[in-house]
């Protein structure tokens, strides 16, 4: 059936109604777009129609990671360093769609990531700034995501974790500076005694449109 639809030359949209991440067949990956509805409820049909006909500009981001293949499960963005390696047999460990991924009818460009201060003393929050520009043709809302990575820890810990976000509405061609304030607790880990602590040292602040590493801008932060 999909081969017949593809042969028509018309844009093909795959709609997913599901309660968990799916391993999508190659045919679905060839679609012009994929719309994730999860379990949409009574208003789901109307919302889908409005998205398909362009009456709304989607801005949602997926809260799970979609695997490329069953063998890489479980796949999630906040894995412990070295937990699964970077390969499964001869296949990738990269997700097909990572946590935080989501497209719309426009595109956004990130630039000029900076911190109010590159160093913090114990107990201080961090202020993060990044420029976001709508480089498409439609007004839209982008969800700016801020992740924290503690470079060296005394215990095994996740590579990065989402610690802040902001929604920004942009007209076509408009650029805004987005500010996200990270509380002191955003840099906390749980030590070997089960106590939440912020360990002095080097951190990375990662900002972008999803959790995928190559899509993230990076800035160093030192906590002393």
N, C-alpha and C positions, 0 to 999 in steps of 0.2 A: 504493500500500500504506500509506504513512504517513498519507494522508488518511483512510483507513478506520480505522486505529488511533486517530487523533486524535478521530474522530467517536464512538468508543466512550465517551469521557469519562474513561477511565482514565489515570493518569499514564504518560507515555511517556518512556523512558530511552534515549538513544542511546549506544552503546558504540563507542569508536574503537580500532581495532587498526592501528597505523601506525608508521613509523619517522621521520617528519618532520612539521612543521606542515602542516595542511590548510586549504584554503579551504572552509568548511562551507556547504552550501546553506541557504537561508532555512528550509526545513522542519526541519532539524536544530536551528536556533536557537530554534524554537518548542517544543522538547522540555522536559519538566519538569526533566530533568537530563542532563548529558553526563558520561560516565565515560571518562577517558583511560587506556588500558592500555598504550600503546606496544607493545613486543614482550614480552609477559608471561612467556613460558616455560611450563614444565610445570605450575606451580602457579597459572597465571593464571586458569583457570576457577574454581578454589576461591576465590581472592581476590575475583573478581568477584561470585560468589554471596554471599559473606559481606558484601560492601559493599551489594549490592542488598537483602538481607534484614535489614540493620541489625545484623549480628553484630559488625561493626567500624565505627568512626567514621573515615572517611578523613581524613588530615591532609597528604597529599602536595601539592606545589606544582609547576606545570609549569616545566621548565627551558628552555623556548623560548617565543616569542611567536607566537600564531595570528593570521594576517592576516584582515582583513575581505574583501579582494579581491586578485586576482593582481597588479594594477597597483601596489600599494604595496610589493611585495617588492623588496629584502630588508627585513624588519621585525624589529628586535631592540631591546631596551631601552637598550643602551649605545651609542647612536648619537652620532657627532660632532655638535656643535651646528650647526644649520643644514644638515646633510647632505642631508636630503630635504625640508625645509620642513614645513609642517603640513597640506598638501593634496596630493592627486593628482587632477588635473582637477577635477571637482566632488565628489570623494570624500574621505573622511577618511584621515589617516595614522595615526590611533589604531588599535592592534591590537584585534581582537575579544576575545582573552584575552591579557593581558600576561605576560611573564616573572614568575614568582613567584606567579601566580594559583592559587587552589585553594579549593574550598568543602568543607563537611562537614555533618553533621547538627546542628550548633550554630552560633552566631555569636559573634564576638568584637568588643569595643570597645577602642580604643586611646585613651589620654589621658595628659596630664602628662609629655610628653617633656622631659627635662632632661639637662644635662651636669654631670659632677663639677666641671668648670671651663670657663668660656666662652673661656678663652685657654690656649694651650700654648706652651711654649718648644721649640726644636729638640730632637728626640730623645724627647720625652715621648709616651706613649700617651694615648688619650682614653677616658674611661669614660662610657657612654651608659646612661640609665635611662628606662624607659617603663612605665606601668601598663597591664596587659592584663586585661580582664574577660570572662568567659564569660557572655554575656547570653542564652543559649539554654537548652534543657531537657535537654541531654545532656552528659556528661563528654567532653572532647576534648583534643587536642593541637594547639596553634597554633605555627606557625613564624614567629617574629618576624624581620623582615628589616631590616638596617641598610645604607643606601646613603650614599656620600660624593660630594659635588659640589664641585669646586674652582671657585670663582666666576670668577676671572680667571687665565688661564694664559699663559705666554710662547709656547706652541706650541698647535696645534690639539689638542683633547682631548675625551674623551667627556663627555656632559652629567652622567651619574652612573654609579656602579659599585657593585655589591654588595661590601661589605667585611666583613660580619659577620652572624651569625644566631644564634638561640637557640630551642630547643624548650621549650615550657612546657605542662604538663598542668594543666587547670583543671576543677574540678567545676562544675555549674550554679550561677551566681550568684557564683562565686569570682573574686576579683581578686588579682593578684600583680604585684609590681614586678620587671621583668625587667632584668638588667644585661648589657650586652655591652661587652667591652673591645676597642678598636681599636688595634692596634699602630701604631707610628710609620710603618711602611711602607704603611699603608692610605691615606696622603695623598700618596703618591709618584706623580709622572708621569715620562715620559721626555722629556728636553729635546732641543733641536735637534742636540746632539752625540751623542745616543743614550745619555745617562747618566741613571740614575734619580736624581731629586732631589725634595725637598719644598720648594716655593716658599712663602715667607712671604706671608700675606694672609688673605683671608676664604674660609671653607669653609661648606658647608651639610651638616648631618647629617639624613638623611631616614629615617624609620622607619615601617613599616606592614606590611600583610599581602600586598602585592605591589609591583611596580615602577611601577604606575600613579600618575601624579603626584597626582591628586585624592585618592588613598587614603593619602598619606604625610603624617605630621607632620614639621615642620621646626624645626631649631634652628641658630643661627649659632655658628660657632667661628672664632676668630682664632688664627693661628699666627704667631709673631714670632721 
